[in-house]
Amino acid sequence: MADSYENQAPEKHQGKYKAIVVSCILGIGSLVSWNSLLTNTKFSRFGFNSDYHPLRVLTFVYQPFALGTITILAYHESKLNTRTRNLVGYIVFTISTFLIIVLDLSTKGHGGIGPYIVLCTIVASFGLADAAVRGGMIGDLSLMSPELIQSFMAGLSVAGALTSALRLISKAAFEKSHDGLRIGAMIFLAISTFIEFLCVMLYAYVFPTLPIGNDDSNNRRLSKKELLLQNIDYDMNLFLIFVLTISIFPGFLYENTGQHGLGTWYALILIAVCNWWDLVGRYAPLVNWLKVENRKGLTIAVLSHYLLIPAFYFTAKYGDQGWMIMLVSVLGLTNGYLSVCILTIAPKGYKGPEQNALGKLLAMFLSGGIFAGIALDWLWLIGKKNAF
C-alpha cells in the first residue's frame, strides 16, 4: 500500500506542502475554464434567446462527452499511462479556452447560430478534457496521499469561488460601460487561459518530482469489479451528492429564483455564496473531529441531503432572498464536505494500483451524478410559462 506522507522519509515529508499547493492549482485548472464560460452568461447566449435556457443547453452538451469519456478511460485504466492522459487533458483545456477568445474576436462579439455551434464544439472538448483530468488526477492522488485528494478537490471549489468573485467585480466595473460585459468576459478567459497553461507546466515539470508511495504493481491486485463491489456505497453516495447539487446549481439558481430586491445581482450572489461555502466544506474535513469516516453515517448524511429539494421548491415559491441565500450556503457546504470525506476515506487500506483504479471509479460515479443532475435540472421548468 502506498505510504502516507507521515510515514515517508524526511526528504519526502518536506515536499508535502509543495505537493498540496501544486495539487490545489491543478484542481483549479480542471474547472476554471468551464466555470469562466458558465459564469459569463454573455457567452452562453450566442445565437439563442434566454428563453431557450442557454446555461442548461451548454451544460447538457458538456456532460455526455465527460461521462462517456471517463467511463471508457476507467474501463481501460490499467492499459493507459495516467501521466500522459492528464497532460493531454490540461493541454486541451488550454487550447479550448484560448479558442473561445479567438471565436469572440473573429465574430467581433456578435452571436448567431454559426458561432453558437462552434461554441458547443469547444464545450464538448471541455468535456473530453474534464474526463481525462478529473479521473486521472483523482486516481493519481489516491495513490499518493488522501491529503492531496482533499487539496485537489478544494482546488475545484477555489475555481468556482474565484470565477464568482471575478464575475461580481467585472459586473460592478463594466456593467455601465460600452461593451463592458464583453470586456469582462475577455479578461475572465485570458486569466483562465493563463491558469491552464500554468497547469500544463506544473504537471509536466513539477508534478513528476513530487514524492509518492511505493507501487505494488507486481503483486496481485483486485479487479475493477471487486473494487466496485467493495465500495458500492461510496460510489453511490458520491453519485447521489452530485445528482442533487447539479440539479439545483447553476440552472435553478439562474432561472427559478423569482424577482427580488437584489435585481440582476441576485443570481450572481447566489452562485458566489454556493461556491464559497463549497470551498469551506472541502476544507472542513481537515479538522479531525469534523470528519465523518463511518460508512453508515456518510450514507445517512447523503440521504438527509435530499431534504433540500422540497426546501428549495417552497423557498423559490414563497420565501424571500434571505432564506434562499441560507439554503444555497447549506447546499455548497454539504456538497463540498461530503464529497471530500468520501474521496479521502475510500482509498484507504488498498495497494497503490488499487487506490489508483478506485479513484478513477469514484470519479466516474461523480461524473455520472453530474450528468443525471443536469438531466433532472430540466424538471424545475415544468409548469413554467414558455419553459420548453
C-alpha positions in Angstrom: 0.0 0.0 0.0 1.2 3.5 -0.7 2.6 5.2 2.3 1.1 8.4 3.6 3.3 11.4 3.9 3.5 10.9 7.7 5.2 7.5 7.2 7.6 8.6 4.4 11.3 9.6 4.7 12.0 13.1 5.9 13.0 14.4 2.5 9.7 13.3 1.1 7.8 14.7 4.1 9.4 18.1 3.3 7.7 18.0 -0.1 4.3 17.7 1.5 3.3 21.4 1.3 4.7 21.8 -2.2 2.6 18.8 -3.2 -0.5 20.3 -1.6 -0.1 23.6 -3.3 0.5 22.0 -6.7 -2.5 19.7 -6.3 -4.7 22.7 -5.5 -3.6 24.6 -8.5 -4.2 21.6 -10.7 -7.6 21.3 -9.2 -8.3 24.9 -10.1 -7.2 24.3 -13.7 -9.5 21.3 -14.1 -12.6 23.5 -13.7 -11.7 27.2 -14.1 -12.2 27.4 -17.8 -15.7 25.8 -17.7 -16.7 27.9 -14.7 -15.5 31.1 -16.6 -17.7 30.2 -19.5 -20.6 29.2 -17.3 -20.4 32.3 -15.1 -20.3 34.7 -18.0 -23.8 34.4 -19.4 -22.8 36.7 -22.3 -21.1 33.7 -24.0 -23.8 31.3 -23.2 -26.3 33.3 -25.2 -24.5 33.0 -28.6 -27.4 32.7 -31.1 -30.1 32.0 -28.5 -32.6 34.0 -26.6 -32.6 33.4 -22.9 -35.9 31.6 -23.2 -34.0 28.7 -24.6 -32.1 28.2 -21.4 -28.5 28.5 -22.8 -26.9 27.6 -19.5 -28.8 24.3 -19.4 -28.1 23.6 -23.1 -24.3 24.1 -22.9 -24.1 22.0 -19.7 -26.1 19.3 -21.5 -23.6 19.4 -24.4 -20.6 19.3 -22.0 -21.5 16.4 -19.7 -22.2 13.5 -22.1 -18.7 13.9 -23.5 -17.3 14.0 -20.0 -19.2 11.0 -18.8 -18.7 8.9 -21.9 -15.0 9.5 -22.0 -14.4 9.0 -18.3 -16.3 5.7 -18.4 -14.2 4.4 -21.3 -11.0 5.6 -19.6 -11.9 4.0 -16.3 -12.6 0.6 -18.1 -9.2 0.7 -19.8 -7.3 2.3 -16.8 -4.8 -0.5 -16.4 -3.6 -0.1 -20.0 -3.3 3.7 -20.0 -0.5 6.0 -19.0 -2.2 8.2 -16.4 0.5 10.9 -16.7 0.0 11.2 -20.4 -3.7 11.3 -20.0 -3.6 14.1 -17.5 -1.1 16.2 -19.5 -3.2 15.9 -22.7 -6.3 17.0 -20.7 -4.7 20.2 -19.4 -3.3 21.0 -22.9 -6.8 20.6 -24.4 -8.2 22.9 -21.6 -5.6 25.5 -22.5 -6.2 25.4 -26.3 -10.0 25.3 -25.9 -10.1 28.3 -23.6 -7.9 30.3 -26.0 -10.2 29.3 -28.9 -13.2 30.9 -27.2 -11.2 34.2 -27.2 -10.4 33.7 -30.8 -14.1 33.0 -31.5 -15.2 36.2 -29.9 -12.6 38.3 -31.7 -13.3 36.8 -35.1 -17.1 37.5 -34.7 -16.5 40.8 -33.0 -18.7 39.8 -30.2 -21.8 39.1 -32.4 -23.8 36.0 -32.0 -25.6 33.7 -34.4 -26.2 30.1 -34.9 -22.8 29.5 -36.5 -20.7 30.9 -33.6 -23.0 29.0 -31.2 -22.3 25.7 -32.9 -18.6 26.4 -32.7 -19.0 27.3 -29.0 -20.8 24.0 -28.4 -17.9 22.2 -30.1 -15.5 23.9 -27.8 -17.7 23.0 -24.9 -17.6 19.3 -26.0 -13.8 19.5 -25.9 -14.0 20.8 -22.3 -16.0 17.6 -21.5 -13.2 15.4 -23.0 -10.5 17.3 -21.1 -12.5 17.2 -17.9 -12.9 13.4 -18.2 -9.1 13.0 -18.8 -8.0 15.2 -16.0 -10.6 14.6 -13.2 -10.5 10.8 -13.3 -6.7 10.7 -13.9 -5.9 13.2 -11.1 -8.1 11.5 -8.5 -6.6 8.2 -9.4 -3.0 9.6 -9.2 -3.6 11.4 -6.0 -5.4 8.4 -4.4 -2.1 6.5 -5.0 -0.1 9.3 -3.5 -2.0 10.6 -0.4 -5.6 11.3 0.7 -4.4 14.8 1.7 -3.7 15.5 -1.9 -7.2 14.4 -3.0 -8.6 16.9 -0.5 -6.3 19.7 -1.9 -7.3 18.9 -5.5 -11.0 18.9 -4.7 -10.5 22.1 -2.8 -8.9 23.5 -6.0 -12.1 22.7 -7.9 -14.0 24.8 -5.4 -11.4 27.6 -5.5 -12.1 27.7 -9.2 -15.8 28.3 -8.6 -15.1 30.9 -5.8 -12.6 32.7 -8.0 -14.8 33.0 -11.0 -17.7 34.1 -8.9 -15.6 36.8 -7.3 -14.3 38.0 -10.7 -17.8 38.0 -12.1 -19.1 40.3 -9.4 -16.1 42.6 -9.8 -16.5 42.7 -13.6 -20.2 43.4 -13.3 -19.5 46.3 -10.9 -16.7 47.7 -13.0 -18.0 47.2 -16.6 -21.8 46.9 -16.4 -22.5 50.5 -17.4 -19.6 50.9 -19.9 -19.9 50.4 -23.6 -19.3 46.7 -24.4 -18.4 46.2 -20.8 -19.7 42.7 -20.4 -17.7 41.6 -23.3 -14.5 43.2 -21.9 -15.1 41.5 -18.6 -15.6 38.1 -20.2 -12.4 38.6 -22.2 -10.5 39.3 -19.0 -12.0 36.2 -17.5 -11.0 33.9 -20.3 -7.5 35.4 -20.6 -6.9 34.7 -16.9 -8.3 31.2 -17.3 -6.0 30.5 -20.3 -3.0 31.6 -18.2 -4.1 29.3 -15.4 -4.5 26.3 -17.8 -1.1 27.0 -19.3 0.4 27.1 -15.8 -1.2 23.7 -15.0 0.4 22.3 -18.1 3.8 23.5 -16.9 3.3 22.3 -13.4 2.1 18.9 -14.4 4.8 18.4 -17.0 7.8 19.6 -14.9 6.9 19.8 -11.2 4.3 17.1 -10.5 6.7 14.2 -11.5 9.2 15.4 -8.8 6.6 15.1 -6.0 7.1 12.2 -3.6 4.8 9.2 -4.0 4.4 5.9 -2.2 5.6 2.6 -3.4 3.9 1.0 -6.4 3.0 -2.6 -5.7 2.1 -3.3 -9.3 4.0 -6.7 -9.2 1.6 -8.1 -6.6 -1.9 -9.3 -7.3 -4.4 -6.5 -7.3 -8.2 -6.6 -7.0 -10.1 -6.3 -10.3 -12.3 -3.3 -11.1 -15.4 -5.4 -10.4 -14.1 -6.4 -6.9 -13.2 -2.8 -6.2 -16.6 -1.7 -7.3 -18.5 -4.2 -5.2 -16.4 -3.4 -2.1 -17.0 0.3 -2.4 -20.5 0.4 -3.9 -21.8 2.6 -1.0 -19.1 5.2 -1.6 -19.7 5.1 -5.3 -23.5 5.6 -5.0 -23.2 8.2 -2.3 -20.9 10.3 -4.5 -23.3 9.8 -7.3 -26.3 10.9 -5.2 -24.4 14.0 -3.8 -23.8 15.4 -7.3 -27.2 14.4 -8.6 -28.7 16.8 -6.1 -26.2 19.6 -6.3 -26.2 19.8 -10.1 -30.0 19.5 -10.3 -30.0 22.8 -8.5 -26.7 24.5 -9.3 -26.5 26.6 -11.5 -29.6 26.3 -13.7 -32.2 26.5 -10.9 -30.4 29.4 -9.3 -30.3 31.4 -12.5 -33.9 30.8 -13.6 -36.1 29.8 -10.7 -35.4 32.3 -8.0 -38.0 35.0 -8.9 -37.7 38.7 -8.6 -36.0 40.2 -5.5 -34.5 43.3 -4.2 -31.0 42.5 -5.4 -32.2 42.6 -9.1 -29.7 41.4 -11.6 -27.1 40.8 -8.8 -29.3 38.2 -7.2 -28.4 35.0 -9.2 -24.7 36.0 -9.2 -24.7 36.4 -5.5 -26.4 33.0 -5.0 -23.8 31.3 -7.2 -21.0 33.1 -5.4 -22.4 32.1 -2.0 -22.7 28.5 -3.0 -19.2 28.4 -4.4 -17.6 29.9 -1.3 -19.4 27.6 1.1 -18.5 24.7 -1.1 -14.8 25.7 -0.6 -15.3 25.9 3.2 -16.9 22.4 3.1 -13.9 20.9 1.3 -11.5 22.2 3.9 -13.7 21.2 6.9 -12.6 17.5 6.9 -9.0 18.7 7.7 -10.3 19.2 11.2 -10.2 15.6 12.6 -13.2 15.9 14.9 -15.3 17.3 12.0 -14.5 14.4 9.6 -17.1 11.6 9.3 -15.4 8.2 8.5 -18.3 5.9 9.4 -19.7 4.4 6.2 -23.3 4.2 7.5 -23.0 7.7 8.9 -22.0 9.0 5.5 -24.9 7.3 3.8 -27.4 8.7 6.3 -25.9 12.2 5.8 -26.1 11.9 2.0 -29.8 10.7 2.1 -30.6 13.5 4.5 -29.1 15.9 2.0 -32.2 15.3 -0.2 -34.4 17.3 2.2 -33.0 20.3 0.4 -35.2 19.6 -2.7 -38.6 20.5 -1.1 -36.8 23.3 0.8 -35.6 24.9 -2.5 -39.0 24.4 -4.1 -41.0 26.1 -1.4 -38.4 28.8 -0.8 -38.4 29.7 -4.5 -42.1 29.9 -4.5 -42.8 31.6 -1.1 -39.6 32.6 0.6 -37.5 35.8 0.4 -33.9 36.2 -0.7 -32.5 35.7 2.8 -33.9 32.2 3.1 -32.6 31.3 -0.4 -29.1 32.6 0.4 -29.2 30.4 3.5 -30.2 27.3 1.5 -27.5 27.7 -1.1 -25.0 28.1 1.7 -26.1 24.7 3.1 -26.0 23.2 -0.4 -22.5 24.3 -1.0 -21.2 23.4 2.4 -22.7 19.9 2.4 -21.6 19.2 -1.2 -18.0 20.1 -0.6 -17.8 18.4 2.8 -19.4 15.1 1.9 -17.6 14.6 -1.4 -14.2 15.2 0.2 -14.9 12.8 3.1 -15.8 10.0 0.6 -12.9 10.6 -1.7 -10.3 10.7 1.0 -11.7 7.7 3.0 -12.5 5.2 0.2 -8.9 4.5 -1.0 -7.5 3.8 2.5 -6.3 0.2 3.0 -5.7 -0.7 -0.6 -2.4 -1.2 -2.5 -1.1 1.6 -4.8 -2.6 0.3 -8.1 -5.9 -0.5 -6.4 -6.1 3.1 -5.0 -5.4 4.5 -8.4 -8.1 2.3 -10.0 -10.6 3.0 -7.2 -10.0 6.8 -7.6 -10.9 6.6 -11.2 -14.1 4.6 -10.5 -15.1 7.2 -7.9 -14.5 9.9 -10.5 -16.7 8.0 -13.0 -19.6 7.9 -10.5 -19.1 11.6 -9.7 -19.4 12.4 -13.4 -22.4 10.1 -13.6 -24.1 12.1 -10.8 -23.3 15.4 -12.6 -24.9 14.0 -15.8 -28.0 12.8 -14.0 -28.3 16.1 -12.2 -28.1 18.0 -15.4 -31.0 15.9 -16.8 -33.1 16.4 -13.7 -32.4 20.1 -13.7 -34.9 20.5 -16.6 -37.7 19.2 -14.3 -37.7 22.5 -12.5 -39.1 24.1 -15.7 -42.3 22.0 -15.5 -45.2 24.4 -15.0 -43.3 27.5 -16.1 -44.6 29.6 -18.9 -42.8 29.0 -22.2 -40.4 26.6 -20.5 -39.9 24.3 -23.4 
